[in-house]
Amino acid sequence: MKNLLSRIDFGRKGVKYAVAGVCAVIAIIVAIVLFRKLVTGKLHDAAVNKKLATQLDEEISTDNITISQQQFNGYASTLYDAMKGFGTKEDRIYEVFEKMNTRSDVLQLIKTFGVKDSMTLIDWMMDDLSVKEINKINQILVSRQIDYKF
């Protein structure tokens, strides 16, 4: 009887080890898949960002940029912070566009924003803002005599 109980215990331990092993294998597979998605996503974002920058460089007149790159970096961060997560802070978005002085400023802002979470600034705006809010941004640009429309 004692010999039989030890076999049963061994069997239970074996099952526990087998389950633990299967769980470990599943965890490793999930980790690999997530890592591949992360790397692939970053590579995709980098490729899209490079393509976007190349396209915008053709349109940007550097002589017409009136804002420093440091300011553009801050504005891009402000826009991202205003749109990410729950709730969009439209007033902060409007404030950024009120600081634009030329079409090249707007294009440089789009270039500086680049690709965040697989979306360009235009994608973020179309995703987060209503037609009315986008129209308000376009009105801000028109009032500043900037020939650009979202």
Secondary structure in CASP SS format (residue, H / E / C, confidence):
PFRMAT SS
TARGET T0000
AUTHOR 0000-0000-0000
METHOD secondary structure of the structure
MODEL  1
M C 1.00
K H 1.00
N H 1.00
L H 1.00
L H 1.00
S H 1.00
R H 1.00
I H 1.00
D H 1.00
F H 1.00
G H 1.00
R H 1.00
K H 1.00
G H 1.00
V H 1.00
K H 1.00
Y H 1.00
A H 1.00
V H 1.00
A H 1.00
G H 1.00
V H 1.00
C H 1.00
A H 1.00
V H 1.00
I H 1.00
A H 1.00
I H 1.00
I H 1.00
V H 1.00
A H 1.00
I H 1.00
V H 1.00
L H 1.00
F H 1.00
R H 1.00
K H 1.00
L H 1.00
V H 1.00
T H 1.00
G H 1.00
K H 1.00
L H 1.00
H H 1.00
D H 1.00
A H 1.00
A H 1.00
V H 1.00
N H 1.00
K H 1.00
K H 1.00
L H 1.00
A H 1.00
T H 1.00
Q H 1.00
L H 1.00
D H 1.00
E H 1.00
E H 1.00
I C 1.00
S C 1.00
T H 1.00
D H 1.00
N H 1.00
I C 1.00
T C 1.00
I C 1.00
S C 1.00
Q H 1.00
Q H 1.00
Q H 1.00
F H 1.00
N H 1.00
G H 1.00
Y H 1.00
A H 1.00
S H 1.00
T H 1.00
L H 1.00
Y H 1.00
D H 1.00
A H 1.00
M H 1.00
K C 1.00
G C 1.00
F C 1.00
G C 1.00
T C 1.00
K C 1.00
E H 1.00
D H 1.00
R H 1.00
I H 1.00
Y H 1.00
E H 1.00
V H 1.00
F H 1.00
E H 1.00
K C 1.00
M C 1.00
N C 1.00
T C 1.00
R H 1.00
S H 1.00
D H 1.00
V H 1.00
L H 1.00
Q H 1.00
L H 1.00
I H 1.00
K H 1.00
T H 1.00
F H 1.00
G C 1.00
V E 1.00
K E 1.00
D C 1.00
S C 1.00
M E 1.00
T E 1.00
L H 1.00
I H 1.00
D H 1.00
W H 1.00
M H 1.00
M H 1.00
D H 1.00
D H 1.00
L C 1.00
S C 1.00
V H 1.00
K H 1.00
E H 1.00
I H 1.00
N H 1.00
K H 1.00
I H 1.00
N H 1.00
Q H 1.00
I H 1.00
L H 1.00
V H 1.00
S H 1.00
R C 1.00
Q C 1.00
I C 1.00
D C 1.00
Y C 1.00
K C 1.00
F C 1.00
END
